[in-house]
Amino acid sequence: MALFLDRDGVINVRPPMDYVKKPSEWALLPGVAAALVQLSSMFDRIVVVTNQAGVGKGLMSEEDLAVIHQLMLDQIGEAGGRIDAVYYCPHRREAACDCRKPATGMAMQAKIQFPDIDFSRSWMVGDSASDMVFGQNLGMKTVLIAGKYEEAEILAEMQVDYRFDGLLDFVRFLRGC
């Protein structure tokens, strides 16, 4: 089984109407490190798929993003959890690329790197409509993490398999299954 995670709003604190542009702005959400420790024993693969249009908008460089992602991997690893890979789309919405969620390009990259991934046995956890459509397009179970301003619209417009307040609640659900 594979677990696909969005980054901002799922793993780290999302600055309101902004981007995490430098390491000093990075902060794990409460309970995420503990959740990823448990999820590491439940899933064969854990990958992050994240739209990072701040790169395409010139608000940060890909080098800045790499430092932020390394910080994320280090913090989670130090807690005893793991993320097997991080895929990101640096493009703006207008680019109409194949990697910006809800397009499935990042999932296809993961499948190339990890041929054992079976999308029909995978989960997508995110906090946006594009995350949910991404997962649905691939036949994954979808989990909406509460809190984003568009949450009510997402729930009104589409079918989401599960909704939780945070990643630790998702772990508790899985432990109960």
Buried (B, 14 or more C-beta within 10 A) or exposed (E): BBBBBBBBBBBBBBEEEEBBBEEEBBEBBEBBBBBBBBBBEBBBBBBBBBBBBBBBEEBBEEEBBEBBBEBBBEBBBEBEBBBBBBBBBBBBEEEEBEBBBBBBBBBBBBBEEBEEBBBEEBBBBBBBBBBBBBBBBBEBBBBBBEEBEEBEEBBEEEEBBBBBEBBBBBBEEBEEE
